[in-house]
């Protein structure tokens, strides 16, 4: 079953019912178990992602406070912007004519 088919089933209750009619009760219960497992995994992943973002934001705030306490600014840390590397932009071909 393709992702597109699953999306159709997820968006439309009638399509889901039609697909479910083709399955036995045992298959429906197994499908429900699998879907519940997937939901739990997604929730765990989202919870972990939010925790990581919270930790990152806390560390960033601590660094900002340390910079301010030291009497520095971000410009003091960055200094000069790095020079661009690579080829210069091509000149317009009309300028050559």
Secondary structure, DSSP 8 states (H G I E B T S, - for coil): --HHHHHHHHH-HHHHHHHHHTS-HHHHHHHHHHHHHHHHHHHHHHHHHHHHHHHHHHHHHHHHHHHHHTT--HHHHH-S-----S------HHHH-
